[in-house]
Amino acid sequence: MTVGTPDAGTKAGEGTRTRLLTTALKLFTEHGVEGTSLQMIADALGVTKAAVYYHFKAKDEITEAVAEPALRELEIIAEEASKHRRRGAQTDHVLAGFVDLVVRHRSLVALFSSDPGITRAIEKSLDGSGAFNKDRLLALLVGPEPDTAALVAALVALTGIAMAGGSPALAELDDDSLRSALLDVGKRLLGRPRSR
Amino acid sequence: MTVGTPDAGTKAGEGTRTRLLTTALKLFTEHGVEGTSLQMIADALGVTKAAVYYHFKAKDEITEAVAEPALRELEIIAEEASKHRRRGAQTDHVLAGFVDLVVRHRSLVALFSSDPGITRAIEKSLDGSGAFNKDRLLALLVGPEPDTAALVAALVALTGIAMAGGSPALAELDDDSLRSALLDVGKRLLGRPRSR
C-alpha cells in the first residue's frame, strides 16, 4: 500500500468530507451558524482544525456545502413547476416537491428557514448568480401578483411546513406520515383539492 | 441643575434601557443572538461598552429583557384560555391572542420562533420556573392528545403565523390587515369557523 495523506481526494477523503458536513449541520442546528466555529467542528469530529481546513478554507464554504444539495433540488422543482401551464398544476408541483424536500432534509430545512446566519451565507453565495430565488417559489405557488390573503397563506404554508417539518415535536414521525400530513396542510392553505 | 450620572435610574436611564433593547433586537434579527456582541450593541448605540454594562451584566440578561414583555403576554393568553371549558373556545382564545401578539411584536416573534440562540437563552432563564411552556400553548390549541394531522396543522399554524408575521415580505402591511389575514389562515388550519 502506498503511503499518502489519507484524505487526499480518495474515498476516505470523501467520507471525511461527508462526516464533516453532517457534523457541521448538527452544530449549526444547536448553536446557529454564527455561533459555530471551525474549532467546534474540529473538536466534534475529533480532528485538528488543520484537518478541517484541508477540506474547506472558511466556514462560509462549509455553510454553502451543507445547503447545496437541497438548494439544487429546490431549483429543479421550480424549473419543472414552471413548465406547467396551469396555475393549479404549478402550485401542486411546488407544494409536493417542497414538502418532499423538507421531509428528506428535515434538520437542514429547519435551519435554512430560521437561522439568519445560513440565510445570509447562502444569499451572499448566490448573489447575482440568478440561481435559487425565494420569491420565485412564492410566485409559482400563488402567481406573480397575489392578493394579501393568498400571499399570507402561501408564506404561512412555506415557513410553517419547513419549521414544523424540522420540529423536535415531530422527530419521531416516519417520513411517509409526515409527508402526507404536511401535504394536506399545504393544500388546505393553498386552496388545492385534497383527494388524490 | 444638579450633576449626576445621567442614566442613574432616572427617566433618561429608562430611555437608554429602552433604546438599548430596541437596538439589541435589531442586531439579533440581523446577526442572530450568538452573532451579536455587547460591543456591537454599544457601537450601534454610539456608547461605550461600559455604558451597556451599566444596564446589563451580560448578553443573556439583554436577551431575556428583550423577550420578557411578549413572553409575559403569552403566559396571560394561556392562563385566560385555560379558563374556557370548551376546547373550541380555548383554541379561539389562543389563536386570536397569539396572532395579535405576533402582529404587535413582529420582529421579536420572528426571532423567537427561529433563532436557536434566543430560544436557548429563554429556555435557560425560564428553566424550572414553570412559566411559559410551548407545549402548553399547543395543548390549548389541539387538546392534550391530538392525532398526527391535528398536531402537524397546529405546529404549521403556530410557526407559520410567527414566521410570516415577521417576514420582510409583509413588512409593508398594516397591523389590521396582517392580523385579519393571519387569523383567517389559523382558523382554516385549526378547523375553526371563520365568520365572526
Chai-1 contact restraints between the chains, C-beta under 6 A:
chainA,res_idxA,chainB,res_idxB,connection_type,confidence,min_distance_angstrom,max_distance_angstrom,comment,restraint_id
A,G32,B,G32,contact,1.0,0.0,6.0,A-B,restraint_1
A,G32,B,E34,contact,1.0,0.0,6.0,A-B,restraint_2
A,G32,B,P116,contact,1.0,0.0,6.0,A-B,restraint_3
A,G32,B,G117,contact,1.0,0.0,6.0,A-B,restraint_4
A,E34,B,G32,contact,1.0,0.0,6.0,A-B,restraint_5
A,E34,B,E34,contact,1.0,0.0,6.0,A-B,restraint_6
A,E34,B,G35,contact,1.0,0.0,6.0,A-B,restraint_7
A,G35,B,E34,contact,1.0,0.0,6.0,A-B,restraint_8
A,S114,B,S114,contact,1.0,0.0,6.0,A-B,restraint_9
A,P116,B,G32,contact,1.0,0.0,6.0,A-B,restraint_10
A,G117,B,G32,contact,1.0,0.0,6.0,A-B,restraint_11
A,T148,B,S177,contact,1.0,0.0,6.0,A-B,restraint_12
A,T148,B,A181,contact,1.0,0.0,6.0,A-B,restraint_13
A,A149,B,A181,contact,1.0,0.0,6.0,A-B,restraint_14
A,V152,B,A164,contact,1.0,0.0,6.0,A-B,restraint_15
A,V152,B,A181,contact,1.0,0.0,6.0,A-B,restraint_16
A,A153,B,V185,contact,1.0,0.0,6.0,A-B,restraint_17
A,L155,B,A164,contact,1.0,0.0,6.0,A-B,restraint_18
A,L155,B,S167,contact,1.0,0.0,6.0,A-B,restraint_19
A,V156,B,G160,contact,1.0,0.0,6.0,A-B,restraint_20
A,V156,B,A164,contact,1.0,0.0,6.0,A-B,restraint_21
A,V156,B,V185,contact,1.0,0.0,6.0,A-B,restraint_22
A,T159,B,G160,contact,1.0,0.0,6.0,A-B,restraint_23
A,T159,B,M163,contact,1.0,0.0,6.0,A-B,restraint_24
A,T159,B,A164,contact,1.0,0.0,6.0,A-B,restraint_25
A,G160,B,V156,contact,1.0,0.0,6.0,A-B,restraint_26
A,G160,B,T159,contact,1.0,0.0,6.0,A-B,restraint_27
A,G160,B,G160,contact,1.0,0.0,6.0,A-B,restraint_28
A,M163,B,T159,contact,1.0,0.0,6.0,A-B,restraint_29
A,A164,B,V152,contact,1.0,0.0,6.0,A-B,restraint_30
A,A164,B,L155,contact,1.0,0.0,6.0,A-B,restraint_31
A,A164,B,V156,contact,1.0,0.0,6.0,A-B,restraint_32
A,A164,B,T159,contact,1.0,0.0,6.0,A-B,restraint_33
A,S167,B,L155,contact,1.0,0.0,6.0,A-B,restraint_34
A,S177,B,T148,contact,1.0,0.0,6.0,A-B,restraint_35
A,A181,B,T148,contact,1.0,0.0,6.0,A-B,restraint_36
A,A181,B,A149,contact,1.0,0.0,6.0,A-B,restraint_37
A,A181,B,V152,contact,1.0,0.0,6.0,A-B,restraint_38
A,V185,B,A153,contact,1.0,0.0,6.0,A-B,restraint_39
A,V185,B,V156,contact,1.0,0.0,6.0,A-B,restraint_40
